[in-house]
Amino acid sequence: MLASMTGYGRAQKTSPQAEMTVELRAVNHRYLDCSVRVPRLFAYLEEAVKARVQKAVSRGKVDVFVSLELAPTENVLVSLNRPLAEGYLAAMRAMAAEYDLRNDVSVMALARMPDIFNIRKEELDTEAFTRAVCAVTDEALAQFSAMRVREGAHLAGDILSSLDTIDTLVARLEVRSPQTVEEYRARLDARMKEILDGVGVDEARILAEAALYADRIAVNEETVRLRSHGVQIRALLASGGAVGRKLDFLVQECNREVNTIGSKGHDTEIAMMVVDLKSEIEKIREQAQNIE
């Protein structure tokens, strides 16, 4: 389906390890430019998240923000330092025997000894955590892509409307262009009669001049190509996918044909049609720049 380059998506999930939030924003860009921002301690996630975006997006400047808040205390492990505890107990028993003291060592007394416990934070399973963050990224990408497709449908509608207007103008142009030749022939005939003042007018010469004029101002080739470009643009819009660059090229070709028509025309009505055609092509160009 056709997609706009602009879009937004956000997803959030809470797991036993952390609260994870992924946010995506995109604007127009000639190529794909993906920037991923993650907390410094989780820099290893950047490439994995970027790879997910690159699979889903072909063009645009995409900013991805990953927010992570680890669950408190749940990842802390406390274990007994057994060699040290046995050492403390042995020393205390020896002290009680040597000095004839009551051996009243309790758990609380032993627990107060320095370094009796090993305390460490449980290391995250980075592979599992990466998969979890990528799953949240996929959810955000789904929202992001849906928004881009909806926007793409609106863009396609605007482009098709402009193409319909262009077709109407081209049809009028194809009618008007031959009329200008006939008007030129009539003006030439009247002018020759005025100059010759009653002397016979060479009709063959007038027809030859009119034919030369018709060749100079003929726009048939340009209008045929304009219609062909319109057909190709419609086909691209229907096919969907990453068609923005092809649309850019076809719009440039449409502009080229209209400029040629403008340079050939010496008629006010045709000149106004050319202005209107350029206006509609500019609308298409602006919308095509938003398409992926």
N, C-alpha and C positions, 0 to 999 in steps of 0.2 A: 504494500500500500504506500501511497505517497505520504511523505512526512516532512514537516517543517523542521528547520534546524533549531528553532527556539523551543524550549520545554523546561519542565520542572517536575521533579519526583522526590518523594521522601518516604522512608520506611524506618520503623523502629521495632526492636525486639529485645526482650529481657530474658536472659538465660541464667543458669546458676553461676556462670563465670562473670558475666558483665551485662550492662545495659548498652546496647549497640544502636546507633542511629546513623543512617546514610542519607545524604541529601545531594541531589544532582541539579545543576542549573546549566543551561546551554544557550548560546547566542550564535549569530551567523559567523562563519569563518570559511575561508577558501578551502582549507583542508581540515582534517581532524586534528584538533589540539586538545588533548586530555590532560588535565592537571588534577592530581589526587593529593589531598591533605589529610594526613593521619597524625595522631599523637606521636611524639618522637620515640617513645618506647616501643611503638608498634610499627616502625618503619618497614618491617618485612611484609606488611600487608599491602603496601602501595602497588607493587607489580601485579599481584593477584587481582586487586580491584580494577586496576587499569585494563587488564586483559578482558575482564567481563564487559567493560564499557566498549572496548574496541570491537568486540564481537557484535554488539547491538547497534553501534553508531558508525556511520561512514564519513560524516562531514559535520563540522561545527566546532565551536570552542566550548568544551565541556569542563565544568569545575565540579569536582566531587569532594564533599566534606564528610569525613568519617569521625564520629564522636564515640568514645568508649569510656565507660565508667565501670571499673572492676568492682565486684561485690566485696564488701569489707569482711575481714576476719575469716571468711569461709575457706580461704586458700592458705591459712596458717597451720602448720603442723608442729606439734610439741611432742618430743620423745625424751625418754630417760637416758642420760649419759651414764650407761651401765658401768664402764670401767671406773669412772670417777666416783660413782655411788659406792661401788664395792671398796674402793680405796678409802673413802670416808668412813665406811662401816668398820673396816679392818683397823683403822687408826683409832676409832672410838672404843672398840673392844679392847685394844691393846692398852689404851689409856685407863680404861676402867679396871683392868686386871693389874696393871703396874701400880696404880695409886689407890687400889682397893676402893673403887667408887662403884656406885650402883649404875648398872648399865640400863639407862632409861631412854635410849634413843628411840624417838618416834618419827612417824612419817613427816609430820610438820617440821620437826627439828632438822631432819635430813633435807627437806625441800628448801630450807632456808640457806643451804650451803651454796656458795658461788658456782655458777656454771653446771649445776646439777641437771639442768634440762637443756636439751638442744631445741632451739626455736628457729624455724625457717619457714619461709613462704613456699607453698607448693608451686612448682613451675607449671605454667600453662602448657597444655598440649598445643603447640603452635600450629600443627597441621589441622587439628580439629577446630581450633579457634579461627583459622583462616577460612575454613569451609563455612563456619557459622556466619562470619562477616560477609562472605561472598553470597550467601543465601539472602541476607538482608539487602545486599546490593542488587540482587536480581529482583527483589520485590520493589525497590525504588525504581529500577530500570523499567519495570512493567508499567508503573504509573507514568514515568517520564515518556515512554514510547507511546502510551495511549494518548497523552496530551499532544504529542507531536503529530500523531496521525489525525486527530481532530482538527488541529490547526492546518495540517496539510490539505484536508478536505475543503476548508474555507478558501485556502489559496488557490486550489484547483478550480473552484467555482468562480472566483474572480477572474482567473486567466481565461476560462472558457467564455465568460461574458464578454471579455475584451476581444476574443477571437471571433465571436458572433458579430460584434460591431465592425471588426476589420473586414469580414466577409461581405457585409452590407456595403461598406465603403468601396471595396474592390469591385463589386458588381456595378455600383454607380460610376466608378471610374471607367470601367470597360464600356459603358454606354456613352459616357461623355467624351472620351478620347476621339472616337470617329466623328462625333459631331463637330469637334473643333477643326478637323480637316475640311469638312464641308463648309464651315463658316469661313475658313481661310480662303478656300477656292472662290466663294462668293465675293469676299472682300477684294481679292486679287482681280476678279473679273470686273467688278465695279470700278476699281482704280484704273485698270487698263483702258476701260471705255472712257473714263474721265480724261485721261492723258491723251488718248488718241482722238478724242472729240469727233466721233462719227466715223472714223476710219475703221475698217473691219478688224475685229479682234481675233487673234490666232488662238482658237479654242484648244488646239493640240498643245500649244506652249503653256497655256494656263493649266491644263490637265497634268502636263509633265512637272510643272512647278509644284502643283498640289501633291503629286505623288512623292516628290522629293521631301516636301514638308511632312507628309505622312510618315515617311521612313524615319525622319529625325525625331518625331514626337511619339512614335509607336511605343506603347507600354505593354504590349501583349506578353512579351517574354517575362517582364517583371511581375505582372499580375499572376501569371501561371506559377512562377516560383513562389510568390507570396502565398498562394493557395496551397501549394505543396508544403511549404513550411508550416502552415496552419494545421494541415493533416498530420504532419509528423509530431507537432506539439501535442495535439489531442491524443495521439497514440502513446506518447511518453507519459502523459498524465494518467492514461488508462492502465498502463503497464505497472506503474508504481515503482518502488525501489529508489535507489540513489540516482536520480535523473537530473539533478540541478545543473551540473556542468554542461550536459547536452542541451538543456534548455537555454543556458547562457549563449551557447554557440548559435542556436537557431534564432534567438532574438537579435543577435548581431547581424545575421544574414537578412532578417526581415528589415532591419534598419537600412542595410545596404540597398535593398531593392527600392524602398521608399525614397531614399535619397536620390537614386537614379531617376525615378519617376518625377521627383521634384525638379531635377535639373533639365528634364526634357519638356516639361509642361510650360506653356506660355499663356495659360488660361486661368482667370481668377478663380473659377469654380474648382478646377483641378487643384490649384494651389491650396484652397481651403480644405479639400479632401486630404491632401498630403499632410497638412497640419494636424488634422484629426487622426490620421493614421499614425503619425509619430506620437501623438498623445497616448493612443491605445497601446502602442508597442512599448512605450515607456512604463505604462502601468504593468504590463507583463514582465518587463525587465525587473522592476522593483519587487514584484512578487516572486519571480524566479530566483532572486538572490536569497530568498528566505527558505527555499526548498533544498532538502538534503541532496 
